Amino acid sequence: MLIVTRCSGWVMGIGLAIGCMLAATAHASEPAAPGVAVVELFTSEGCSSCPPADAALAELIRENRGGHVYALAFHVDYWDDLGWPDPFAQAAFTARQGEYRRAFNLQSLYTPQAIINGKAELLGSDRAAIRREVAAVLKTPAVGSLQPTASLDGKTIKVNVAATGLPAETLVRVALVQSGLSVDVRRGENGGKTLTHDGVVRVFTSATLSKDLKATATLTAPSGGWPKNSSIVVFAQQPGDLHVLAATEIALPR
């Protein structure tokens, strides 16, 4: 009987040769994780140049519905003292934009600002540039994948996340996102206008992947309870440079 311990060389056992070929075929056929695009828009109802960016984000959502594009509008609060307090603004969202200011070594914050996969920052109303950047990142396979599950308990939602292909200590971001919003702005730079919004972040929190590549995050219902037309976006970011490694979306549990 001929016994060969490797799948290389000129001679090998027939059974082992078949096994090696099958293994190679299976490995070659494994699909790479599809590319993802996480588009974060920093905006405000108090900013006169923001409505076109809000419209651009809404268009992006419509064009990519059911795809691997995840759009999130973070309403910042540093415009609130100029005549109109944005009802969706949070100091925490301003702080998040500050993370990107440091990551990109920018001198100051501004609106509207779009961040694509934590890798590119550009004017949030530049539709053509946003589309080009989204198309580019979608061509690159995601580093890994996320498998979140969510359970509702009154005013809280627990999101358990299992990951594959990602390193421990990866940052896991969890956002409650709502669309179909409309606000009559009475004062400020957009006074007298009715603004519509999609992809608005209502609740945002973070967790860190453990050594067994799991994380748990808790969302607390915003004022008024769990909003309609909402979903949960989960994405992973590399600590430091904040590059997006994976992303997905799940329905709000009922």
Buried (B, 14 or more C-beta within 10 A) or exposed (E): EEEEEEEEEEEBEEEBEEEBEEEEEEEEEEEEBEBBBBBBBBBBBBBEBBBBBBBBBBBBBEEBEEEBBBBBBBBBBBBBEEBBBBEBBBEBBBEBBEEBBEBBEBEEBBBBBBBBBBBBBBBBBBBEBBBEBBEBBBEBEBBBBBBBEBEBEEEEBBBBBBBEBBBEEBBBBBBBBBBEBEBEBEEBBBEEBEBEBBBBBBBBBEBEBEEEBBBEBEBEBBEEEBBEEBBBBBBBBBEEEBBBBBBBBBEBBE
